[in-house]
Amino acid sequence: MNCYNHTDSPAHGICSVCRKALCKSCMAEDMASVCCRGECQTKAKNVEEIIRRALI
């Protein structure tokens, strides 16, 4: 399977938000789960913050 954005690059993960295949350059680096940069990254950060607050 290849990256959704870079069809010549192999995928290294699937975005946990939009479910698209991602190469390493398309993956957000500061996330606990795999997600693409941009809107999906923002959504995933919001979910992580809600979970973090619920655990406190």
Secondary structure, DSSP 8 states (H G I E B T S, - for coil): -B-SS-TTSB--EE-TTT--EE-TTTB-TT-SS--BSSHHHHHHHHHHHHHHHHH-
